[in-house]
Amino acid sequence: MDHPFYTRGHNPTVAILRKKIAALEAAEECLVFSSGSASIAAAVISSVNAGDHVICVDKPYSWTNKLLNNLLPRFQVEVTMVDGKNPQNFVDALKPNTKVFMLESPNSITFEVQDIKAITDVAKQNGITTILDNSYATPLNQQPITLGVDIVVHSASKYLNGHSDVVAGVLCCSRQKAEQIFASEFMTLGGIISPNDAWLMIRGLRTLHIRMERVAHSTPKVVEFLKQHPRVKKVYYPFDPDNSQYELAKKQMKRPAGQFSIELDATEITQAERFCDNLQRFILGCSWGGHESLIFPTCALVSSENYGELPYPWTLVRFYVGLEEPEVLIQDLSQALEKMYEEA
């Protein structure tokens, strides 16, 4: 894997990045891709053949969903989506041809948590490969491999890079599995990262611990404000003490991350739009992990041809808390919520 014959397979700067991320994830090896969706696709495709069956948590990252439910069925791979909050659902969905459990803990919109150890125990008893998207938690807050997961993937565009200037993905696993993926899916499909982007990611890793400490400090304060506000119907946040999975989240993750979602108490789409439009400190965006706070409102997707396929209400807004002072963010949220019901 490290023979410097051709830069698609080996680059010295990328090699340094791979070693750093593997160490963070307590993995033997790491491969770096040009996007998170590329790393997820390589992990899944390397683990299935025509006629196999995959069990995936429902409401996963949108491109994971498209891979499993749009692309792989063209090649006779069967997929079952289950509520991942109960490990028994994986047992109940098992088939003789089940080869992969696809996990995402917490998941990327409503942040349900899976009992990773319980699910990997089931997988090992049945010879099933477990893949987990760890983009939310980062390896500083959660190391799935220590809980029995076979392959860990990330959208490295998020926290691992942390500066909103690189699109990348990573895949961490055993050396044997990495060599298999490298020789096939990685080299054949060629979804590589550039050396310059690898250098930028190495830069980003140097501040990862400081950035994660900051969002762990700020986010609970913002969430607590929103929980008490009469124009917020519900909060989705694994580290909310009122969340039914709070104890599991604390057991599996060392501290909170900066993402959560809310449901607005709105009766018209214009009210949700007005709330978002009046925010001054939150930028509209679908990613996270940089210094700036972001929102991703589902009301922005209502006119999309794919909206009818979304399992979320138009009142839902996903937040990413960046590095700003929490008091500044709370003040901004307060004024935007107050204007939500105003007529244009």
Secondary structure, DSSP 4 states (H G I P E B T S, - for coil): ---TT-TTT--HHHHHHHHHHHHHTT-SEEEEESSHHHHHHHHHHTT--TT-EEEEESS--HHHHHIIIIIGGGGT-EEEEE-TTSTHHHHHH--TTEEEEEEESS-SSS-----HHHHHHHHHHTT-EEEEE-TTTHHHH--GGGGT-SEEEEETTTTTT-SS----EEEEE-HHHHHHHIIIIIHHH--PPPHHHHHHHHHHHTTHHHHHHHHHHHHHHHHHHHHH-TTEEEEE-TT-TTSTTHHHHHHH-SS--SEEEEEE--SSHHHHHHHHHH-SSEEE-S---SSSEEEEEGGGGTTSTTGGG-SS-TTEEEEE--SS-HHHHHHHHHHHHHTTT---
